[in-house]
Amino acid sequence: MKSKDYIELEEKYGAHNYHPLDVVIERGEGVWVYDVDGNKYLDCLSAYSALNQGHVHPKIYEALVEQAKKVTLTSRAFRNQQLPLFYQELSEMTGYEMSLPMNSGAEAVETAIKLARKWGYKVKNIPYFESELIVAGGNFHGRTITIISFSTEEYYKKEFGPFTPGFKTVNYGDIKSLEAAITSKTAAIMLEPIQGEGGVIIPPSGYLQNVQRICKENNILFIADEIQTGLGRTGKLFACDHENVRPDMIIIGKALSGGFYPVSAVLADTEIMGLFQPGEHGSTFGGNPLGAAVARAALKVIQDEKLIERSLDLGNYFINELRKINSTHIKEIRGKGLLIGVELKSEAGGARRFCEVLKEKGILAKETHDNVIRFAPPLIIDKETINWAIPIIRETLMMK
Ligand SMILES: *Cc1c(COP(=O)(O)O)cnc(C)c1O
């Protein structure tokens, strides 16, 4: 079967909730993927940063296979031998005392919201059920009904109400707007330290520090959604580290399993995480031994291969090379580490057509919003590969 046969099947039998580029991937290795017609591509999306460690990393693969031979799922009705080690290693790496594992990122976001609400009632004494949670405009936190309830993206929600109440939106990057939204019923503010899906939007420097300060002054929890930005993507373990900010809760997912298996988690200290009582929250697969073994290996690869330092160095290199491209289509190039956005002018005719051409030339990148091309390759990429990609990107951005 050729690419077009697979595409026909998918269009016929699958829900059309995505609009993928027409490349049918059969195999991946490191930063490269291969399609069913034998073409090779550089993966510059990394499954929205789930593949920081690269495709089919041999160490994570080994952990997956070894654990799969032993036991894969125990349910949380019993304990398993992998989960405690995962908890311990995650705590040692991140500095948070406890964690709660889930599967998808959206589930971890829901978990953080539940925990923040409970904290609001039990610790802050907000009257039941009047808790408010502040979020930022342009956010992306996932796709559940509660999460889309506070999306500001019309398209994500327009036909899916009624929505979950209890959320207030402020302007991202704007401290005044945040201050104005706080009331005695505010339990938490949740935001992404860099908005990935929003178009690689970096808030003004000092913003995260100010958010942290305002949270402390007003007895509000600061929740950072680092599902995309965390675990090395921006050249620090967490994007909040760029401003030396330590949120009360951090949500991680994506690269936590190096792309093998959905594993997400909420990190917090005991004072907060300890509020959950048995039966108040859970998931059949969350914390299963296979996921825990995979996540342990994925974290170890980040440390052993110094992927955080690599991301910082190579990200700086990549962005500087991109900035040398002299194309009239480019409005702005921004990024931290290997999370880079090239924003095109609105006259450029949209980022999608450039992504289509990049694909023809062997680079997979995806537009985010209409005018931004995101470049976020696996953090194991090397300089040589970046040097291979740059002329292709230049050529593509120079087209009419
Ligand atoms: C991807 C993402 C999510 C949702 O994760 P899923 O695993 O797709 O549910 C939430 N927040 C951010 C910032 C993300 O990038």
The ligand as an SDF file (V2000), in Angstrom:
LIG
                    3D

 15 15  0  0  0  0  0  0  0  0999 V2000
   -0.5340   18.9830   24.9550 C   0  0  0  0  0  0  0  0  0  0  0  0
   -0.8600   19.8720   26.0570 C   0  0  0  0  0  0  0  0  0  0  0  0
   -1.8930   19.5580   26.9660 C   0  0  0  0  0  0  0  0  0  0  0  0
   -2.7990   18.3630   26.8010 C   0  0  0  0  0  0  0  0  0  0  0  0
   -2.1180   17.1480   26.8220 O   0  0  0  0  0  0  0  0  0  0  0  0
   -2.8410   15.8480   26.2200 P   0  0  0  0  0  0  0  0  0  0  0  0
   -1.8910   14.7280   26.5340 O   0  0  0  0  0  0  0  0  0  0  0  0
   -2.9840   16.0780   24.7440 O   0  0  0  0  0  0  0  0  0  0  0  0
   -4.1530   15.7080   26.8920 O   0  0  0  0  0  0  0  0  0  0  0  0
   -2.1030   20.4170   28.0290 C   0  0  0  0  0  0  0  0  0  0  0  0
   -1.3610   21.5130   28.1900 N   0  0  0  0  0  0  0  0  0  0  0  0
   -0.3640   21.8570   27.3470 C   0  0  0  0  0  0  0  0  0  0  0  0
    0.4370   23.0810   27.5910 C   0  0  0  0  0  0  0  0  0  0  0  0
   -0.0910   21.0570   26.2370 C   0  0  0  0  0  0  0  0  0  0  0  0
    0.8610   21.4070   25.3770 O   0  0  0  0  0  0  0  0  0  0  0  0
  1  2  1  0
  2  3  1  0
  2 14  2  0
  3  4  1  0
  3 10  2  0
  4  5  1  0
  5  6  1  0
  6  7  2  0
  6  8  1  0
  6  9  1  0
 10 11  1  0
 11 12  2  0
 12 13  1  0
 12 14  1  0
 14 15  1  0
M  END
$$$$
